Amino acid sequence: MTATSPRLKHEVKDLALAPLGRQRIEWAGREMPVLRQIRDRFAQEKPFAGIRLSACCHVTTETAHLAIALKAGGADALLIASNPLSTQDDVAACLVADYDIPVFAIKGEDNDTYHRHVQIALDHRPNIIIDDGSDVVATLIQQRPHQIADLIGTTEETTTGIVRLRAMFRDGVLTFPAMNVNDADTKHFFDNRYGTGQSTLDGIIRATNVLLAGKNIVVVGYGWCGKGTALRARGLGANVIVTEIDPIRAIEAVMDGFRVLPMAEAAPVGDLFITVTGNKHVIRGEHFDVMKDGAIVCNSGHFDLEIDLKTLAEKATEVKNVRPFTQEYRLNSGKSIVVLGEGRLINLAAAEGHPSAVMDMSFANQALAAEYLVKNKGKLQAGLHSIPTEVDQNIALLKLQAMGIEIDTLTPDQHEYINSWTSGT
Ligand code: ADE
């Protein structure tokens, strides 16, 4: 449904889904105590009064809480989807109907619609951009450089976006501050590792209902997302094989107890392949050629180019939907390869993304990073900025408090010792 009145500008699937969305957003909120505290403070202090903010995120129950917190803080906030397949249509409906937040996101939207929504995010003339993957920022720089003057800064959620921002800085086009949310400890240690680990396997199981115990699962990439995925796959009884291009990560995988193989050797033995590299075509023609009949491939990296689906389609005589988010490619050779979620993030396409308890910390970082940009308007240099350590530590403390877990503090003697260099052996 599309509406263009100034107050209720939106493009969502069906506003009648709002009550279901509201119920699910409330459920997620139970696991998001840190963001709730931030929202309550924002409601008092209104740090975003007069600020136009465009957020490009996966439109989920957790993102709803971020959007609600930003609006409570006075932001004129607009939300678009950061992936064509990750939107929860009931959540999008609820944000429009119950919170008056303009949302442009429909699960299954085509690429043209996705890019049109990116343009709508920029039509909003944002002072702050919250990005997940850097598509809005890249489009701003490439197509609307005149709008950079409106921008206080951007915040970036994910590893892929950070890699792109670094490349922009290297090329001299990142001329404004960008807060690196992904690399905050309270973000990537939990969201990338435990969030991706659990939600990726959740997506695979919801899509296929296959038993994972005893399967050979090939985890492609051993960054934080790969570590979490491998850990959880092992927990479900799979034989986990890791492939890597980074020698240090490969040693980590070996010492974490996984078998490490080049993809050429992993391809013929894997039953299920999960890509989490951030790079393109890590599974490609030569690998499909040697895979077992019925091998399943899926991706949990940000973009849908990790698996070379174009080449797979060229090798196929037939592509059949066999279950929701599950397509069987029958090849000339007679065998078939099964692709989940069209090669898009399987955890968000077939499941609900990372659980709320980890997104609580990720989005606490987002909310505080956006506030930091506004508070330091005009004072920050162009380029990437880390989340201040005090902010990161405080999010961890609030999370521990909410979990009812106490920790020790340094004694004065320990404090003095740890800050001095004079006493050694
Ligand atoms: N990225 C991964 N999981 C997510 C979630 N549940 N909400 C928003 N962004 C996400």
Residues whose N, C-alpha, C, O or C-beta is under 5 A from the ligand:
A	BS01	ADE	H58 T60 E62 T63 E352 G353 H354 M359
